[in-house]
Structures are given as structure tokens and as C-alpha cells.
Amino acid sequence: MSEPTKTVAFLGPRGTFTEEALWAFAPYIDGEIKPQSVDSPFEALDAVHTGKADYAVVAIENSVDGSVTTTADALIEAPSAQIYREVELPITFAIMVRPGTDLKELADLRAPRLSTHPVAYSQVKQWMRANVPGAAFQPASSNAAAAQAVADGDADVAAAPLRAADMFGLDVVARDVADIAGARTRFVLVGPSGRPTPRTGEDRTSVIFQLPNEPGTLVGALQEFAYRGVDLSRIESRPTRVEANTYNFYVDLVGHIDDVPVAEALRSLWLRSTEISFLGSWPRFGSERATREDAFTSEHIEQATKWVTAAREGHQC
């Protein structure tokens, strides 16, 4: 009996780094994968919400440019979205043009049109300034869409994954372009709400929350993690776009919701928040040691609980 087909939405068209990440998630998806190209992270997550896709793959963070804000906003707006896995990909770009165009001819053009995704542009703009001075940046919805724009004559040059050149019949004039060596992008596999990926001891947990617009509320919320030795690997804020001066706080924690300190911190955060959404707990990619050596262990918490219980009952421990 064949395994069921699983539809996975990703930022398209084909040839994007997100599609490459999709196939990196294949070992964690039961069944044959049916890729579904969409035009934005919001559409990818909405496909999961509406049942048009079983999973979505979206970029969440870049080592050069930081958070992918379109994904952060989509996660905030997506009901019942949950992250189950992550992968990181090294990111370099190929510079591609229409057949018969060389780099010198491109540089001689007056304001040649450079098409690429805005996040990609931040990683190639120094190279472009040195090699194609005067290039005019033309944002694309994805890197593959940038390659397609060159093929269609709507742009003169694109920065995109190497295989996009083959897909759209373009010539490559430079390879492995990256202003900062070692740049990486983190992608996540998102599905409907469910039981989190089992704890591994090297995990990441994410939540989004809102707080009362009062002095000290953010400090108080963050202290809940500090008190319990829970490390924050990332914290960002995004406007709620509902009321002025109100924000959604996006936090990544080191640990799993099944870790007692993390669970206790989240319980206290719930009490302080006006709104809170659990985005999941899942294994960190490539982490050799995710938990701090001096963090409170479950055994420590259990011992503390026994001590408090004994004190309530009038016993000395």
C-alpha cells in the first residue's frame, strides 16, 4: 500500500532556496511530497490553515539580514500554525544574464536592472557595486522570480540560486557570490497545531505574545525566563497593526516545552500576557549542546517542589 501524498507549500517558483529547503525536510515528512508553489510566506501558511497543504516551508532567519519579517508577520497572523523542524542552508548566489551577454557588456549598460529578493540583495550589493556599478535594484518576490524576470526581458541581471539559470536558460557570469562568507538562512517546516516534535535535549521553543502597554511589563516577562535559567536565543518585536504603540513579541527559547523550567516560564508568561501563541518546540539544527550546563534540571525542579510541599505540611527537609 503506497504512502499518502503530502502537499508542501513553498515560496516559488521552482528554483528558490526555499524549494531546496523543502527537499531537505523530506526525511521528516511521511509520504510522497507534492510541492505547491506560492507567492508569499502568508500564502504558504494560509494553505496549511485552509487544508490546501499539509505543510509549509518558509525562511525565518538569515545570518546577515536577521529575521525574515514577512515570515514573522505571517506566523503572527496565521491561526494554529506550529513549527515542527528546522534546517539551515549555506547561501551563495549566481549572477545570471540572458544568453550572449557578458559581465563587461552588462557593466557598460546605463543603470542595468538587477532583480533579486530584498534579503538576497543585502548579500550581493557590494559585489554588484564593484562589478556592475550603477545597477538599479528591482525587488522580486523570490530569487527564482528574479531569474524569470531576466529570461522574460523584464530585468538585465539576476542574483539567484545556480540551478535557476538552467531552469530559465540563462548564462552565469559569476558563481558563489556572497558579500559575507558563511551566510546561512534558517528555514522551518510548519504544519497545523499538534503535539510538538519529541524532546531531544537540544531543542528550540518559540512563542509570540502581547503585553499590557505599561512600564516594566517587558522586563517582568523576560525575568520569568532568567529566574529559571532559560536562555533566550532571539527576541524581536513587530507592530500589532491594530493599535498604535502595541507590539507582538517573538521569542525563541533554548529548550523544549517538556523541560520543566521552560514549561514553568511559559506558564508565568501566560499570566502576564494579554495574548500568547505557542509556535512549537523542535530540534535545533546542528547544535552540539543546546542546554546550558548551569540551567536548572528537571531533577532540581522536582526537589524544589518536594521541599515546598514538605514546608506546607510542616515538615523539615
Salt bridges, closest charged atoms under 4 A:
GLU19 OE2 - ARG14 NE 3.78
GLU19 OE1 - ARG163 NH2 2.21
GLU61 OE1 - ARG186 NH2 2.92
ASP73 OD2 - ARG238 NH2 2.65
GLU77 OE2 - ARG241 NH2 2.34
GLU86 OE1 - ARG186 NH1 2.98
GLU86 OE1 - ARG204 NE 2.84
GLU88 OE1 - ARG184 NE 3.20
ASP108 OD2 - LYS104 NZ 3.07
ASP156 OD1 - ARG98 NH2 3.41
ASP156 OD2 - ARG113 NE 3.18
GLU224 OE1 - ARG228 NH1 2.85
GLU224 OE2 - ARG272 NE 2.69
GLU236 OE2 - ARG234 NH1 3.32
ASP252 OD2 - ARG186 NH2 3.16
ASP252 OD2 - ARG204 NH1 4.00
ASP252 OD2 - ARG234 NE 3.27
ASP258 OD2 - HIS256 ND1 3.80
ASP259 OD1 - ARG199 NE 2.23
GLU264 OE1 - ARG267 NH2 2.57
GLU293 OE2 - ARG289 NE 3.31
ASP294 OD2 - ARG292 NH2 2.66
